[in-house]
Amino acid sequence: MNRGLKDINMTAHTEQYVDRMVEDRRSFHMNPEQGWLEFETTAYLINRLESLGFEVLTGLQVINPDAVMGRKPEEVEAAIELARAAGVSEALLERMGGYTGCVGVLDTGRPGPVTTLRFDIDCLAIEETKDENHLPNREGFASTRPGLSHACGHDVHTAVGLGVAQWLADNKETLCGKVKLVFQPAEEGVRGAAAIAASGVLDDVDWFTAGHIGCDAKPGQVGVSHEGYLATTKFDLEIFGLPCAAGSPEKGHSALMCACNTVMALGSLPGHSKGITRVQVGKIVSGTARNIVAGHAYVVLEVRGESTEINDYMAANVETTVKGLAAAYECTYKLTRMGEAVTYKGDEEAVELVKAAARDAEGVTLVTDMNAKVGSEDCTMLIRRIQAHGGKCAFFYFGCDHHGHHRPDFEIQDRTSLPVGWGVFTGFVARTNAR
């Protein structure tokens, strides 16, 4: 490792790479797609990667359907029709087999390690601000899809991934081994990574890294994480009662009252002495009229924990609480796990390689440690699988001014932030796979 690093020109990203990454990012930003519905994005990725000489795996080649969470078939069918109307070919749709995302593989044909980089591709169900000072509005690339926007920067990640792909193709003769680029669906709600991990497509990986725009990293900063993220489980809860006239409440069973008391009980779940816990109920829908006892309720919730053990404890308490209150109100229920992620602990060898790459990346003014135990990321599911098979993993952040993630006014400064992320990823590969 590293003996051929001097032969790779790491400063030659030039405006050629930057211009194309910015163009791609703004196109993705204008056409956001939610998790498991990213058919247009996936088609674009497949075509670009294959044009660069990558072998592209998609559909059941990279997705284990038994591990899929939070995917709704009726939404998938509607998204396929939209993709078809947008010009995605039947051949590509057939290859995808109803599943989004892909893995691009560049095989140099020379012995060497397998290095993998991950980029998430989905958007959020958030209406983008109409403020004329918002950069996408000011420069004409705001979301064209009502209620949807890239308010967490996954458009940036995807564009950087394609920029890395171009660099890999341009530098193939100076590299050895294989490089896999994972373009992952459904990170929001931590729904997509588990199915990729369970497919086994990454079981041969020696080195792995992934990154995220923003968070606590400011412009010019790269924060490298040794550990962090909260384990989490996402639930959808349906409660089935018996509707009746409000004037004869004894003849029914109120799913709404059951749901309300369940929500209050969940908010009072005991924490854990070993670390941070979280319970969040984000949505409750029930009832049809003021004079009808509600026969159905729908609740969306999540738990988190500082460790996988603590999160499992919280999830088990959810299941116990739901079961008990359903019985008390003589209702039945369906509790579905819609997403899951574990905690993260990096490998020092990989962490140091990321730091070295960041220190050499153009535009980086500060390389620091960032290990805050907040939020969740299902990249951890990939990391756990890779580490179980002997691979070394790391995670990092690259900076921007963003106003806060998951907000209508989220924005990044693409011409300054994208090259930094690109420089860390390419520098990492240069250190793992140089001839």
C-alpha positions in Angstrom: 0.0 0.0 0.0 1.1 3.5 -0.8 4.1 2.7 -2.9 2.4 4.0 -6.0 0.7 7.0 -4.4 3.3 9.4 -5.7 2.3 8.4 -9.3 -1.4 9.5 -8.7 -2.1 13.2 -9.4 -4.3 14.1 -6.4 -4.5 17.8 -7.3 -5.8 17.2 -10.8 -9.5 17.3 -10.0 -9.5 20.7 -11.7 -12.7 22.4 -12.8 -13.6 19.5 -15.0 -14.5 17.3 -12.1 -16.0 20.2 -10.1 -18.2 21.4 -12.9 -19.6 17.9 -13.6 -20.3 17.3 -9.9 -22.1 20.6 -9.5 -24.1 19.9 -12.6 -25.1 16.4 -11.4 -25.9 17.6 -7.8 -28.2 20.3 -9.1 -30.0 17.9 -11.4 -30.5 15.5 -8.5 -31.7 18.4 -6.3 -34.3 19.3 -8.9 -35.6 15.8 -9.1 -35.7 14.3 -5.6 -37.0 10.8 -5.0 -37.9 9.1 -1.7 -36.4 5.9 -0.3 -37.2 2.7 -2.3 -38.6 5.0 -5.1 -35.4 6.3 -6.6 -35.9 4.7 -10.1 -34.9 7.7 -12.2 -31.9 8.3 -10.1 -30.8 4.7 -10.2 -31.3 4.6 -14.0 -29.1 7.6 -14.4 -26.4 6.1 -12.1 -26.4 2.8 -14.0 -26.0 4.5 -17.3 -23.2 6.8 -16.1 -21.2 4.1 -14.3 -21.4 1.7 -17.3 -20.3 4.5 -19.6 -17.2 4.8 -17.4 -16.4 1.1 -17.7 -17.8 -0.1 -14.3 -19.7 -3.4 -13.9 -23.0 -2.4 -12.4 -25.0 -4.6 -10.0 -28.6 -3.8 -9.2 -31.9 -5.2 -8.1 -31.6 -8.7 -6.5 -27.9 -8.7 -7.2 -27.4 -6.2 -4.3 -30.7 -6.4 -2.3 -31.8 -9.3 -0.1 -35.6 -8.9 -0.1 -35.9 -10.7 3.2 -34.1 -7.9 4.9 -36.0 -5.0 3.2 -37.7 -2.6 5.6 -40.1 0.2 5.1 -40.9 -0.5 1.5 -44.5 -0.1 0.4 -45.4 -2.0 -2.9 -48.1 0.4 -3.9 -45.7 3.3 -3.7 -43.1 1.4 -5.7 -45.5 0.6 -8.5 -46.5 4.3 -8.7 -42.8 5.3 -8.8 -42.1 2.8 -11.6 -44.9 4.3 -13.7 -43.5 7.8 -13.1 -40.0 6.6 -14.1 -41.4 4.9 -17.2 -43.2 8.2 -18.2 -39.9 10.0 -17.6 -38.1 7.8 -20.2 -36.5 5.1 -18.1 -36.2 2.1 -20.4 -38.0 -1.1 -19.8 -34.7 -3.0 -19.9 -33.4 -0.9 -16.9 -36.6 -1.3 -15.0 -36.5 -5.0 -15.5 -32.9 -5.1 -14.3 -33.9 -3.3 -11.1 -36.7 -5.7 -10.4 -38.6 -3.2 -8.3 -35.6 -2.3 -6.2 -33.6 0.9 -6.4 -29.9 1.5 -5.8 -26.8 0.0 -7.4 -23.2 -1.0 -6.8 -20.6 0.0 -9.4 -17.5 -2.3 -9.5 -14.2 -1.2 -11.0 -11.8 -4.2 -11.3 -8.3 -3.1 -12.3 -7.4 -6.7 -13.2 -4.4 -6.6 -10.8 -4.2 -8.2 -7.4 -5.0 -5.9 -4.5 -7.5 -5.0 -1.8 -11.2 -4.5 -2.2 -12.2 -0.9 -1.2 -15.8 0.2 -0.9 -17.3 3.7 -0.7 -21.0 4.4 0.1 -23.2 7.2 -1.1 -26.9 7.5 -0.2 -29.4 8.7 -2.9 -32.8 9.4 -1.4 -34.6 12.6 -0.4 -36.9 13.7 2.4 -40.7 14.4 2.4 -40.1 18.1 3.1 -41.4 21.1 1.0 -38.4 23.2 0.0 -38.6 26.9 1.0 -39.7 29.4 -1.6 -37.5 32.1 -0.1 -35.8 33.9 -3.0 -32.5 34.1 -1.1 -32.3 30.3 -0.8 -29.5 29.2 -3.1 -31.5 26.7 -5.1 -34.2 29.3 -5.7 -31.6 32.0 -6.5 -29.7 29.9 -9.0 -32.7 28.0 -10.5 -32.3 24.4 -9.3 -35.0 24.2 -6.6 -37.0 21.0 -6.2 -39.6 20.6 -8.9 -41.6 18.0 -6.9 -44.1 19.3 -4.4 -43.5 18.0 -0.8 -40.1 16.5 -1.6 -36.5 18.0 -1.3 -32.9 17.0 -0.7 -32.9 18.6 2.7 -30.1 16.4 4.0 -27.6 16.6 1.2 -27.9 13.2 -0.3 -27.9 14.9 -3.7 -24.4 16.0 -2.8 -23.3 12.5 -1.8 -24.6 11.0 -5.0 -22.8 13.7 -7.2 -19.6 13.2 -5.3 -19.9 9.5 -5.9 -20.1 10.0 -9.6 -17.1 12.4 -9.4 -15.2 9.7 -7.7 -16.3 7.2 -10.3 -14.9 9.5 -13.1 -11.6 9.8 -11.2 -11.3 6.0 -10.7 -11.9 5.5 -14.5 -9.3 8.1 -15.3 -6.7 6.6 -12.9 -7.4 2.9 -13.4 -3.9 2.1 -14.6 -2.3 3.5 -11.4 -4.5 1.4 -9.1 -4.8 -2.3 -8.2 -7.5 -4.5 -6.7 -11.2 -3.6 -6.9 -13.2 -0.5 -5.9 -16.9 -0.8 -5.2 -19.2 2.3 -5.1 -22.4 1.7 -3.3 -25.3 4.0 -4.2 -27.7 3.1 -1.4 -31.4 3.7 -1.4 -33.6 4.6 1.5 -31.2 5.9 4.1 -33.8 8.2 5.5 -35.7 6.1 8.0 -32.7 3.8 8.1 -34.4 1.4 5.7 -32.0 0.5 2.9 -28.5 -0.6 4.2 -29.6 -3.7 6.0 -30.9 -5.3 2.7 -27.6 -4.5 0.9 -25.6 -5.9 3.8 -27.6 -9.1 3.9 -27.1 -9.6 0.1 -23.4 -10.4 0.8 -22.2 -8.1 -2.0 -19.8 -6.5 0.5 -18.5 -9.6 2.2 -15.1 -9.4 0.4 -14.4 -5.8 1.4 -11.0 -4.9 3.0 -11.4 -1.2 3.3 -14.6 1.0 3.7 -15.5 4.6 4.2 -18.5 6.8 3.9 -19.2 10.4 4.5 -21.9 13.0 5.2 -22.1 16.6 4.3 -22.6 19.2 7.1 -23.6 18.1 10.6 -21.1 19.8 12.9 -18.5 20.3 10.1 -18.0 23.9 8.9 -16.8 24.9 5.5 -13.3 23.7 4.9 -13.5 21.2 7.8 -13.4 17.4 7.7 -14.5 15.7 10.9 -13.4 12.1 11.2 -15.4 9.8 13.5 -14.0 7.0 15.6 -17.4 6.2 17.1 -20.9 7.6 17.4 -24.5 7.5 16.2 -27.4 6.1 18.2 -28.8 2.7 17.5 -32.4 3.0 16.4 -35.6 1.1 15.5 -38.4 2.7 13.6 -42.0 1.3 14.0 -45.3 1.7 12.3 -48.2 0.8 14.5 -51.7 0.1 13.3 -54.5 -0.4 15.9 -57.8 -2.0 15.0 -60.8 -1.4 17.2 -64.6 -1.5 16.6 -66.4 1.5 15.3 -69.8 2.4 16.5 -72.1 5.4 17.2 -70.8 7.7 19.9 -74.1 7.5 21.6 -73.5 3.9 22.4 -69.8 3.7 23.2 -70.2 0.4 25.0 -70.8 -1.2 21.6 -67.4 -0.3 20.2 -63.7 -0.3 21.0 -61.9 3.0 20.3 -58.7 2.6 18.4 -58.1 6.3 18.9 -58.3 6.2 22.7 -56.0 3.1 22.6 -53.5 5.0 20.4 -53.6 8.2 22.5 -52.9 6.2 25.7 -50.2 4.2 24.0 -48.5 7.4 22.9 -48.6 8.8 26.4 -47.2 5.6 27.8 -44.5 5.4 25.3 -43.5 9.0 26.2 -43.0 7.8 29.8 -40.9 4.7 29.1 -38.0 4.4 31.6 -34.5 5.2 30.3 -31.4 3.1 30.8 -28.6 3.6 33.3 -25.9 2.7 30.8 -26.6 5.5 28.3 -28.7 7.8 26.2 -32.3 6.8 25.2 -34.8 8.4 22.9 -38.5 7.9 22.2 -40.2 9.9 19.5 -43.8 9.7 18.2 -44.0 11.6 15.0 -47.5 11.0 13.7 -50.9 9.7 14.8 -53.9 9.5 12.4 -57.3 8.2 13.5 -61.0 8.7 13.3 -63.6 9.7 10.7 -66.1 11.9 12.5 -66.8 13.4 16.0 -69.8 11.2 16.6 -68.2 7.9 15.6 -66.0 5.8 17.9 -62.8 5.4 15.8 -62.2 1.9 14.5 -58.6 2.4 13.3 -55.5 4.4 14.3 -52.1 4.7 12.7 -49.0 5.7 14.7 -45.4 6.4 13.5 -42.7 6.2 16.1 -39.0 5.5 16.8 -36.7 4.6 19.7 -32.9 5.2 19.9 -30.2 4.1 22.3 -26.5 4.9 22.9 -25.8 1.2 22.3 -27.5 -1.6 20.4 -28.2 -3.2 23.8 -30.0 -0.1 25.0 -31.9 0.3 21.8 -33.1 -3.3 22.0 -34.2 -2.6 25.5 -36.3 0.4 24.3 -37.7 -1.6 21.4 -38.8 -4.4 23.7 -40.5 -1.9 26.0 -42.4 -0.6 23.0 -43.7 -4.0 22.1 -44.7 -4.7 25.7 -46.5 -1.4 26.0 -48.4 -1.7 22.7 -49.5 -5.3 23.6 -50.7 -4.3 27.0 -52.7 -1.3 26.0 -54.3 -3.1 23.0 -55.5 -5.7 25.4 -56.8 -3.1 27.8 -58.9 -1.4 25.1 -59.9 -4.7 23.5 -58.2 -3.8 20.3 -55.9 -5.8 18.0 -52.8 -4.3 16.5 -50.0 -4.7 13.9 -46.5 -3.4 14.9 -44.0 -3.4 12.0 -40.3 -2.6 12.1 -39.8 -0.1 9.3 -36.1 0.6 9.8 -33.1 -0.2 11.9 -29.5 0.9 12.5 -26.8 0.0 15.0 -24.1 2.1 16.6 -20.8 2.9 14.9 -17.2 2.1 16.0 -14.5 2.7 13.4 -11.2 0.9 12.9 -8.2 3.0 13.7 -6.3 1.9 10.6 -9.1 3.2 8.4 -9.6 6.3 10.5 -6.0 7.2 10.0 -6.2 6.7 6.3 -9.2 9.1 6.1 -7.4 11.7 8.2 -4.3 11.5 5.9 -6.5 11.8 2.8 -8.3 14.8 4.4 -5.1 16.6 5.3 -4.0 16.4 1.6 -7.4 17.3 0.1 -7.6 20.7 -1.6 -9.8 23.2 0.2 -9.4 21.5 3.7 -8.4 23.9 6.4 -9.0 21.7 9.5 -9.1 18.0 10.2 -10.7 17.1 13.5 -12.4 14.3 15.5 -16.2 14.3 15.6 -17.7 11.6 17.8 -21.0 13.1 18.9 -23.6 10.5 19.9 -26.5 12.0 18.2 -28.7 11.0 15.2 -28.6 7.6 13.5 -27.2 6.4 10.2 -27.9 3.0 8.6 -24.4 3.0 7.0 -23.7 1.3 10.3 -25.4 -1.8 9.1 -22.9 -2.0 6.2 -20.0 -1.4 8.6 -21.1 -4.1 11.0 -21.3 -6.6 8.2 -17.9 -5.6 6.7 -16.2 -5.7 10.1 -17.6 -9.1 10.8 -15.8 -10.3 7.7 -12.5 -8.7 8.6 -12.8 -5.3 6.8 -11.6 -2.0 8.2 -14.1 0.9 8.3 -14.3 4.6 9.0 -16.8 7.5 8.7 -16.3 11.2 8.2 -18.1 14.6 7.7 -17.2 17.4 5.3 -18.4 20.9 5.9 -20.8 23.5 4.7 -23.1 26.2 6.0 -26.5 24.5 6.0 -28.9 26.2 8.5 -29.8 22.7 10.0 -30.6 19.4 8.4 -34.1 18.3 7.6 -35.3 21.9 7.2 -37.0 23.5 4.2 -34.1 26.0 3.9 -31.3 23.4 4.0 -28.5 24.4 1.6 -24.9 23.8 0.9 -22.2 25.6 -1.1 -21.6 23.1 -3.8 -18.6 24.6 -5.5 -16.7 24.6 -2.3 -18.1 21.6 -0.4 -18.2 19.0 -3.2 -14.5 19.1 -4.0 -13.6 18.5 -0.3 -15.7 15.3 -0.1 -14.4 14.2 -3.4 -10.8 14.8 -2.3 -11.2 12.7 0.9 -12.8 9.7 -1.0 -10.3 9.7 -3.8 -7.4 10.2 -1.4 -8.6 7.2 0.6 -8.7 5.0 -2.4 -5.3 6.3 -3.5 -3.9 5.1 -0.2 -5.6 1.7 -0.2 -5.3 0.7 -3.8 -2.3 2.4 -5.3 -0.1 0.0 -7.4 
